[in-house]
Every structure is written in C-alpha cells, then in structure tokens.
Amino acid sequence: MQTTIRSEKPGDYPGIKKVNDLAFGQPNEGILIEKLRENSAFIKELSLITELNGEIIGHILFFPIWIKNGQNKHRSLALAPMSVLPEYQKKGIGSQLIFKGLETARELGFKSVIVLGHEYYYPKFGFVVASKFGIKAPFDVPDEVFMGLELVPDGFKGISGIVQYPKEFEEV
C-alpha cells in the first residue's frame, strides 16, 4: 500500500472531517478540528493527512497547549485527534502519522507532547504517564490514559503543573 503523508491544505478539509466522523462514529472530532483551525495558535504543518490514491484515509493533529503551575507556563503540544478510516485501521497508518507528526514537532522546536489516549497504544511510541513528570489533566481522568512524551532529552525537565487546553476542546 503506497501512501503519502503531508500537511493539510484547504481542499483537504472535507476529507479530514469525513475521516474523523467515520473513525469516531460521531461529528465531534471533525467539529473540533474546524474550530481549532480558526485559532491563531493553529500550525498547519502539524495537521497531517495520509493519502492513498488521492483519497484521505488518515489524519492527525498536534495543537499547542500550555502546562501551567502558578505563574509559570510552559509550551507543549497535544496530540488530538488522530483518525484512520475504519477499513484502513490496524494497518500501520496511525503509527506512520504519529511518527511523522512527532518528527515534524521536533523540527519545529517543540520539546514535548501530551496525549489522552489508549493506555496500551501510545506507550509503544514512548509515551509514559504524565504524572511521572508532575503533569496533570485539567479534568478527572485515569492516570494511565493521560500521557506525555519528551521529544528531546529532558523535554519536561523543571516542568510540572496542569495542562491548559484551548477553549475549543471544551466547546465540543
């Protein structure tokens, strides 16, 4: 299967929404992506698609967030959402998107990523429970599904606190 991974373009928006709607079985993630695109912090290079024969079959978004502890704020990224059309799931498409996204995030100078996701899936990419670094979610969630990854050595060094997601995450 010969796929291509690249940053999104405006013509991709309907295909990205379709992939998310079908992968999640609901419109919330597609709506979230549309709202996040309108946020000035949106980074086009961190919204990646996988194409197969001109069709979008996968999508991943990394979005800037803050980790706040009192007056101290540290920039990080949230990996959310990631989706693959149901008929292409469990074929490595998601893994390819994650690896490419992490590589791009490093190239753009980001030092860390936070994800709320499957406790058995994300550790294979190096994610560990965020509480190990003293980082907490802003809502009640099981410790094992809220994870962080240092993109560079000591990417979380000296950083602790509560993740602040953009308001768009709360609206959907």
C-alpha positions as CSV (number, residue, x, y, z in Angstrom):
1,M,0.0,0.0,0.0
2,Q,1.7,3.2,-1.2
3,T,0.6,6.1,0.9
4,T,1.7,9.7,1.2
5,I,1.8,11.8,4.4
6,R,1.7,15.6,4.1
7,S,0.4,18.7,5.8
8,E,-3.2,19.6,5.2
9,K,-4.3,22.0,2.5
10,P,-7.7,23.9,2.4
11,G,-9.0,21.4,-0.2
12,D,-8.5,18.6,2.3
13,Y,-10.9,19.9,4.9
14,P,-14.0,17.9,3.8
15,G,-11.9,14.7,3.6
16,I,-10.4,15.3,7.0
17,K,-13.9,15.8,8.5
18,K,-15.1,12.6,6.8
19,V,-12.2,10.5,8.2
20,N,-12.8,11.8,11.7
21,D,-16.6,11.4,11.6
22,L,-16.3,7.8,10.3
23,A,-13.4,6.8,12.6
24,F,-15.1,8.1,15.7
25,G,-18.7,7.4,14.7
26,Q,-19.7,11.0,15.5
27,P,-19.1,14.6,14.3
28,N,-17.4,16.0,17.5
29,E,-13.7,15.5,16.4
30,G,-14.4,16.9,12.9
31,I,-16.0,19.9,14.5
32,L,-13.1,20.3,16.9
33,I,-10.6,20.4,14.1
34,E,-12.7,23.0,12.2
35,K,-12.8,25.2,15.4
36,L,-9.0,24.7,16.1
37,R,-8.2,25.9,12.5
38,E,-9.7,29.2,13.4
39,N,-7.5,29.6,16.5
40,S,-4.4,31.7,15.9
41,A,-2.2,29.1,17.5
42,F,-3.0,26.5,14.8
43,I,0.1,25.2,13.0
44,K,-0.8,23.9,9.5
45,E,2.4,21.7,9.4
46,L,1.1,19.8,12.5
47,S,-2.2,18.8,10.8
48,L,-1.1,15.8,8.7
49,I,-3.0,13.6,6.4
50,T,-2.4,10.2,4.9
51,E,-3.4,9.8,1.2
52,L,-3.9,6.7,-0.8
53,N,-4.7,7.1,-4.5
54,G,-5.7,10.7,-3.9
55,E,-8.2,9.7,-1.0
56,I,-7.6,10.9,2.5
57,I,-7.6,7.8,4.7
58,G,-6.0,9.2,7.9
59,H,-5.4,12.4,9.8
60,I,-3.5,13.6,12.9
61,L,-3.4,16.9,14.6
62,F,-0.9,18.3,17.1
63,F,-2.0,21.5,18.8
64,P,-0.1,23.9,21.1
65,I,-1.1,23.8,24.7
66,W,0.3,25.2,28.0
67,I,1.4,23.4,31.1
68,K,0.7,25.9,33.9
69,N,2.0,25.9,37.5
70,G,1.1,29.1,39.3
71,Q,2.5,31.9,37.3
72,N,4.8,29.6,35.3
73,K,3.6,28.5,31.8
74,H,5.4,26.0,29.6
75,R,4.6,25.4,25.9
76,S,3.8,21.8,24.8
77,L,1.7,20.0,22.2
78,A,-1.5,18.0,22.5
79,L,-1.9,15.0,20.1
80,A,-5.6,15.1,19.4
81,P,-7.4,13.9,17.5
82,M,-6.0,11.1,15.3
83,S,-8.2,9.1,13.0
84,V,-8.0,6.5,10.3
85,L,-10.9,5.3,8.1
86,P,-12.3,2.1,9.6
87,E,-11.3,-0.1,6.6
88,Y,-7.7,1.0,6.9
89,Q,-7.3,0.7,10.7
90,K,-4.8,-1.8,12.2
91,K,-2.6,-1.5,9.1
92,G,0.0,0.9,10.5
93,I,-1.5,4.1,9.1
94,G,-1.9,5.6,12.6
95,S,1.6,4.7,13.6
96,Q,3.0,6.3,10.5
97,L,1.1,9.5,11.2
98,I,2.3,9.6,14.8
99,F,6.0,9.1,13.9
100,K,5.8,11.7,11.1
101,G,4.0,14.2,13.5
102,L,6.5,13.7,16.3
103,E,9.3,14.2,13.8
104,T,7.7,17.4,12.5
105,A,7.1,18.7,16.0
106,R,10.8,18.2,16.9
107,E,11.8,20.0,13.7
108,L,9.5,22.9,14.7
109,G,11.3,23.1,18.1
110,F,8.7,21.6,20.4
111,K,10.1,19.7,23.3
112,S,7.1,17.6,24.5
113,V,3.7,16.1,23.7
114,I,0.7,15.3,25.8
115,V,-2.0,12.7,24.8
116,L,-5.2,11.5,26.3
117,G,-5.5,8.0,24.8
118,H,-5.4,4.3,24.9
119,E,-3.0,3.1,27.6
120,Y,-1.7,0.2,25.6
121,Y,-1.3,2.0,22.2
122,Y,0.7,5.2,22.9
123,P,3.4,3.7,25.1
124,K,4.9,2.0,22.0
125,F,5.8,5.5,20.8
126,G,7.5,6.3,24.1
127,F,4.6,7.9,25.9
128,V,4.5,7.4,29.7
129,V,2.0,8.5,32.3
130,A,2.2,12.3,32.6
131,S,2.1,12.2,36.4
132,K,5.6,10.8,36.2
133,F,6.6,14.3,35.3
134,G,4.2,16.0,37.7
135,I,1.8,16.9,34.9
136,K,-1.9,16.6,35.4
137,A,-5.0,16.8,33.3
138,P,-7.4,19.7,33.9
139,F,-10.3,17.2,34.4
140,D,-10.7,13.8,36.2
141,V,-9.2,11.1,34.1
142,P,-7.5,7.7,34.9
143,D,-3.7,8.2,35.3
144,E,-2.8,5.6,32.8
145,V,-4.6,7.3,29.9
146,F,-3.1,10.7,30.3
147,M,0.5,10.5,29.0
148,G,3.4,12.6,28.0
149,L,6.4,12.2,25.7
150,E,9.7,14.1,25.8
151,L,10.6,14.9,22.2
152,V,14.1,15.9,23.3
153,P,16.1,14.8,26.3
154,D,14.7,16.4,29.4
155,G,11.8,17.9,27.5
156,F,9.8,18.0,30.7
157,K,12.7,18.9,33.0
158,G,11.7,21.5,35.5
159,I,8.1,21.5,34.2
160,S,5.1,20.4,36.3
161,G,1.5,21.6,36.6
162,I,-1.9,21.3,34.9
163,V,-2.4,21.2,31.2
164,Q,-4.4,24.0,29.7
165,Y,-6.2,23.1,26.5
166,P,-7.5,25.8,24.2
167,K,-11.2,26.7,24.8
168,E,-12.2,24.8,21.6
169,F,-11.6,21.5,23.3
170,E,-14.2,22.4,25.9
171,E,-16.7,23.6,23.4
172,V,-17.0,20.2,21.6
